[in-house]
Amino acid sequence: MLNEEIKKSDFYFDLPEDRIAKYPLKNRSESKLLVYRDGNLSTSQFKFLPQYLEKDDVLIFNNARVIPARLYFKRSTGAMIEVLLLEPVSPASYEEMFRSSGPVEWEAMIGNLRKWKEGEDLVFHDETIKLTATLVSKEEKRVRLSWESKEEFIMLLESLGELPLPPYMNRTAETEDYESYQTVYAKINGSVAAPTAGLHFEAGVMRDLQDKGVGTAELTLHVGAGTFLPVKEENVTKHPMHREHFELTMHSLDSLIHRRSRIAVGTTSLRVLESLYWMGNDIDHYASGNPLPKLKPYEQEGTWTFDESLMKIREYMEKHDLETLYASTEIMILPQYKIRSVKALITNFHLPESTLLLLVSAVTKNNWREIYNYALKEDYRFLSYGDSSLLFVE
């Protein structure tokens, strides 16, 4: 239950511009690693991560792949219209969307929207492909894309789209970003932002983890642009939490059940895992397309175990002969939230007054400020291309 107002201003800290990493290190795994356990802080390098883990620990990765989701169109007046694709509308399935040969509809973030009329066609002329964008609904920010070739939509995007780097980098994507802004295990197309905690994993680290007997499991959460939305309300519970779609295979589910030492790689993985906990007791409702509401965890006592929730999800998937569960979540993880799914979180350093910082506060039982003061003092690099942390749940 939420017994008191949670103030945005309580999660402010001064982040100097020069502490924001605009580019990654040449070797990802040489990033700093802050380790927080039992109230103690220390500094290492990410390549030594396996030394802090135990045999039979399981790392849960988000295998989402960032798509070049930013497209630019020009009106006959010369006005530039920027379309950032956020969520598929028709086809609604990510898999069907990317295989489609058109037309397709997306919910989008649109720059210069006021200058684009409903029903107006804008054309992107490429040497080989003519792509037309039509504004279907200004209110819903829905865009229809059509093209004359038989090319699948994902191939068209790869040819014409631009990788959407986070706004705080204040730059457009460069050639190197198309590799460095993807995890080495990225597989499933659909994200407009990288699950950045995974950017530090290189082949050598993965080998060392395997040699130590650390297991892995994968899930998919399509990271939306909402993850960058600033919290504008002083009472953070009034912030309109973004919805994100996720997928979980039966194989990954079996890798998670009855494993006591689970570690989430990234806030996106943790968001899915904690959502699964609350969905398990009413899986018929959530598997039919209803997102987990942002404040659902604060409306009832969660007296069951994480494994019990996973088993109910497994029973549902078996009953309906499902190999993959598709669902969505709007969960908001606040400082008083009790983490149930993992013993630790691997994550980068986040923006002041952000929902991600609220999540870190929940993991560390509100000791985030001590951790972030330490990181600032020790010259850690912040945000997507910055350094990493291994935070054990308090």
Buried (B, 14 or more C-beta within 10 A) or exposed (E): EEEEEBEBEBBEEEBEEEBBBBEBBEEBBBBBBBBBBEEEBEBBBBBEBBEBBEEEBBBBBBBBBBBBBBBBBEBEEEEEBBBBBBBBBBBEEBBEBBEBEBEBBBBBBBBEBEEBEEEEEBEBEEEEBEBBBBBBBBEEBBBBBBBEEEBBBBBBBBBBBBBBBBEBBEEEBEEEBBEBBBBBBBEBBBBBBBBBBBBBBBEEBBEBBEEBEBBBBBBBBBBBBBBBBEBEEBEBBEBEBBBBBBBBBBEBBEBBBEBEBBBBBBBBBBBBBBBBBBBBBEBEEBBEEEBBBBBBBBEEEBEBEBBEBBBBBBEBBEEEEBEBBBBBBBBBBBBBBEBBBBBBBBBBBBBBBBBBBBBBBBBBBBBBBEBBEBBBEEEBBBBBBBBBBBBBBB
